[in-house]
Amino acid sequence: MSEQRKIGFLGPAGTWAEEALHANVPLAPGETRPYPSVYDVIAAVSRGEMDEGIVPIENSLEGSVSATLDMLAFEVENILISREIVHPVRHCLIARTALPLGSVEKIISHPHAHAQCRRFVRDRLPRAETEAANSTAEAVKIVSGSEKCWAAIGSRLAAENYGCVVLSDDIEDHADNQTRFVMLATDEAPQNLDRPYKTSIVCAIAHDQPGSLLQILQEFADRDINLTKLESRPSKKGLGDYIFFIDMEGKKDDKAIAGALESLRSKLASVKMLGSYPQG
């Protein structure tokens, strides 16, 4: 009898990460475990405590999740993206019991959720204080245990899990709000699936000089490789020093991509493979 796989997710129960996992991955009872932060999820996979983990990496409204990018770039060397999942996000305003919006004194949520619902909060709850939480589900959990006139921004699943009520739904500023999640593992994704693939890398230049970024991009343009993401992040070495996250369509072993990566490795200070995996 094979051992049951273990999948960690950003918790507590009721986060968008858990909802995306259940909506896209067949799961057996007891197969998942919540962790309090992105760091904890990735660290658990890295040390072998979990077989896989799911974390948010990018939102269509607020952009990249810096905690995830920084962990993949700087903190772990044995983790690869094995799959991506794109999941719609429909935020709700949630309270312990029904109450008028005008009586809400504080709104608690993850900073990305606050930002994704900025217009609703500004127009409907202009006097409410805002407070950050590690996740939307943690915010709902906090509200569920308080008798004060507090509300949380989170999922309907979280409201159900913690016995709360939805005061207003679909409060995000744009209806097509989506979050891209990545499944992480210590083994690379199977490369023989009949599906479109994406390859992700992070690279660094040796010295800042005119045309450095162009030299990187030219390797992909010359080979007709379509880039789906290009983002700079601080290298942690000083102001003005950056690393570059690049996503591209195709598998790492495709002739064009393999050639581009080989050329970049000969020119750049570092090129780190983050994964070659099925697209969401």
N, C-alpha and C positions, 0 to 999 in steps of 0.2 A: 504494500500500500504506500503510495507516494505521500510525502509530507505536504501539508497544506501550505500554499504560498501565503506570504504576509505582505500587505500593502499599507504603507503609512500615508496619512494625508494631513493637511493643515487643519487642525481642529479648533474648538471642540466639535461635537456632533452638530451637523446642520450648516456647515460652511458651504460655499460655492464649490470648493474643491471636492467635498464629499458628494455633493449633488452631481457634479460632472462625472465623477468616478462611477457612481451607480447608474447614471444614464448611458454610459458608454462601455462599461466593462462588466462582463458576467461575473458575479461574485457569490461566494458561498458564505454562510453565516460564520462569523468570527474571523473573517479573512482580513479585515481592515482594523487599523488602529489610529486614533487621532494623536497629533503632536501639537505642542503649543506655538510653534513658530516654523517658518520656512527653514531656518537653520537646523532645527531639531529633526525635521523630516529628512533633509538631505544627509545629515550626519548619521542618522539611523541606518540609511541605506549604505552609506560609505563603510560603516563598521560591521555590516552584515546582520544587523538586528532585524532589518526589513529586507525582503527580496526586491521590492519596488517602492517608489514613492511618487506622489502626485503633488505638484506645486504650481501656482500661477506664475506665468512669465511675462505676460503682456495683456493689456486691455485696450480695446478699440478707442476708448475715450481718453484714458489717462496715460497710455503708453506702457513702457516696460516696468516690471517689478524689480527694483534695484537690488533687493535682498537676494533674489534668485540669481540674477546675473553675477553679482559679486561672489556668491558662494561657488558658482560653477567656474568662474575665472580664477579665483584666488585661494579658495579654502579646501577644495577636494581635487584629487588627481585620478581617482578610480571610478568616477561617475560619468555615465553617458545618457543622453536623451534617447529613449527607446520608442517613444510615440508622442504625438501631440494630439490634444483634444481641444476643439473650439466649442465653447458652450455659451448659449445665450444667458444674459444676466438681467433678471427682472427684479429690481429692488422693491422692498416693501417697507413702510414705516410701521413699526411694531411696538406695542406697549403691553404691560402686564394685564391691564384691563381696559375696556373701552373708555375713551376720554376725548373731549374736544381738542382739536389741533391747537387752538389758542392757549390751552392750559399746559402744553408741553414746555417744561423748563430746560431740559437738557436732551441733546441727541447724541447717542454714543454709536460709534462704528469704526471700522477700519478706515484709515485716511483715504484710500482709493475710493471707497464707497461714498464717503462724504463728498469727494470731488465729483463723482459721477452723478450726484444728485444736488449739485450746488444750486441750480435754478429753483428747484422745488423748495428747498430749505429757505432760500432768500425770499421767495414770494409768499410762502405759506407759513413759515415759522421764523420770521425775521428777528424775534427777540430771544429765541432759544439758544442756550449755550451749546457748544459742541465739544466732544471729548473723544479722544482716540482709543481704540482697542486693538488687540493683536489680530482679531478677525471679526467678521460680521457676526458669526455665531457666538463668539465670546461676548459681544455687545448685547445680543439678545439674552444670553444667560444672565448677564449683570442686571439687565432691566427686569427680568423675571423674578429676581430676588429682592427687588426694592419696592417699597410702597410709595416712593416719591413719583412725581409726574414726569417721569423720564420715558424716552422712546429710543428705539434702536433702528438702524437701517440694516436690513438683512433679508434673508430668503423666507419664503412661505414655509419651507421645510423646517427652518430654525424656529419659526413661530409655533409650529405644531409640536416640535420636540420639547419646547420649554413651556408649553401651556399658555402661550400669549395670544393676543388678538392682533389682527392686521387693521391698522387705522386707515391706511391708504396704500394702494398697490401701483406698480409700474411708475415709480416716482423718478426713475433715471432721466437725465436730460435728453437723451436720444434713444429712440425705440430700438435701434439696431445695436445696442450695447452688447458686446461679446468679450469674453475673456479666453485667452489661449493658455491652456494648461499643458505641462509636459510631464510624462511619465519618465522616471529616472531609475536606472539600474546599474549594476557593475558590469553587466555583459551588454554587448552591442545588440541592436535590433536585428532580427533576421533580414537578410538582404535579398531574399528570393520571393517576396510577396508581390502579387500582381496588383500593385497600387502605386500611385505617384509617391515619390520620396522627396524628402528635404534633407539637406546637409547643413549643419551649423558649426561654425568655427569662431574662435576669438584669437586675434593676432595683435602683435605689437611691433612698431618700427624701432630700429636701433637708434636713429637720430632724427630729430625733427628738422626737415629741410623742405624746400619748395618741391612740390610734385610727389611727395611721399604717398599720399592717399591715392593720387592718380595712378601711381605705379601698381598699387594693389588692385584697383578697379580695372585697370587695363588688362590684367591677366584673365579676368572673367569676360570682359567685352570681346577680346580677341578670339575667345572660344565659344562665343554666343551662349554664355551661361546666364540665366535670368536670376538676378538677386531679388529676394523678397523682403530683405531687411538689411539695413546698414545703420549701426548706432555706435557712437563713441561713448566711452565711460572713463572716468579718471583712473589712472594706473596706480594710484596711491603712492606715487613716487615724488609728486610735486605738481604745482600748478602748471598747466599747459602740457602735461604729459598724459597721453591717452592710449587706451587700447580700443580695438574695433571688433564689434560683434557683427558677424555676417551670416545670413541665411541664404541658401541658394536652392533652386529646384534641381533635383537629381540625386543619385547615389554617389557616395564617396569614391566608389570604384569605377564609375563611368569614366570613359577615356578623357573627356574634356575636363571634368572636375579633378580627377587624379593628376592630370598634367598641370592644372592651375595651382593645386596645392603643392606639388613638387617644386614648382618654380617659386612660389611664395616662401617656402621653407629655405630656399637658397638665398633669399634676399632680406628676409625679416629677422628680427631678434627672436621671435617665437611665433608659432602657429599651433594652437591647441584645438584638437578635435573635440567638439561637444556632442556629436552624434550624427548618425545618418539613419533616418527613421521614416516610417510612413506618415504622410501628411494627414491632418485631421479632417 
